[in-house]
């Protein structure tokens, strides 16, 4: 549909990965597009904005990073690949199109992964009271400024969420930024639970209203305006519900096949951890700086991210209900494709699984099948300490490493060779980092991590 859309426009996606993936695919099909996300360098952002303003690009494939500051009155279209979580946010984004041209088009393409992505971003909201109180207590007891990195080792929050919380506490007068980091002011601070609960409830309400917008049979513009309390708006006469005209859904079998092949192409590279988290000494762990090369893993591979458009859906279905089952044949075949495309520095001669506490049948079964198919030695799962039980993953790197540092043992002979390390989901990456270190200490010359899915 892209060549038929008027002028130049924006294709919005919900994640950075989707923006980059779609831009790469469209560019490979000969379309003049570029990605635009929070990961795009500032100089490249400006260059790509200018290219769209000058109609040198057909589209920017963007996340919400392309926001209110961008002004192109003759923007010809806005397409959403995935629905925003709020009708108001959606209205703001589509409102960028058609302000100085006779015709503009707006198309919404909801995805089955939308709700999972909404839930993820919702999890980044203001922390629970216990985490906030812990932060204030640590600052007060320390009696000196602490950097964000030093605080991160003492508080179970990811860096970005910790920084957001500190900024709110700064505005509220509970902490202040000083040379060397942050310090507590000693001022009384009240956790406004009602306010945060209201914000969370409002976010859920917005999501429900966005789903209602997708399903409505009434005038879509009237629906959106009612969300902004413009209850008396007349039907627009232009949307699909008013006119009965729908965006083209028919795609040639050739184009559909090419797109399906691109989206279902398995394999995502993830880098190995190279540095220990900062501030570990504060929690009694004597590790710092660079992870020694003789203990580190190689760059790993996953079949897909859980938020991906292609294999993300089947993997979410496989992993979401907590059941422990065999890996489906189509998923296994896709993993084999990942291995076939892997350019090994040294091909593994043995396979080890992570010793999963939640999905041993799935993880061990996958590892054993791969060993058999690839004619590699199946060494078995890594051992777990007596009484080990699954615990909720800690949020930040330092505390997650503390949680898993003594969680794996090697109870079998490891050959002086390359080893494939298999798991179901890679989240923070510290479990695989520790497991790889144990295998390297036991004699492996290289450890190649393989996961079914990336959480990020």
Secondary structure, DSSP 4 states (H G I P E B T S, - for coil): -GGGS-S-EEEEESSHHHHHHHHHHHHHTT--EEEE-TTS-HHHHHHHHHHHHTT-SSEEEE-TTS-TT---TT--EEEEES--S-HHHHHHHHTTSSSSSS--EEEEE--TTHHHHHHHHHTTSSPPHHHHHHHHHHHHHH-S-B-HHHHHTTSSS-HHHHHHHHHHHHHHTSEEEETTEEEE--------HHHHHHHHHHHHHHHHHHHHHHH--S-HHHHHHHHTT-TTPPP-S-SHHHH---------HHHHHHHHHHHT---EEEPPP-BPPTTGGGGT----SBPPGGGPPEEEEEEEETT-SSHHHHHHHHHTT----PPPHHHHHHHHHHHHH---SS--SEEEE---SS-HHHHHHHHHHHHHHTT-EEEEEPB--TT----PPPSSHHHHHHHHTTS-B--S---SSEEEEEEEEESSSHHHHHHHHHHHHTT-SEEEEEEEEE--
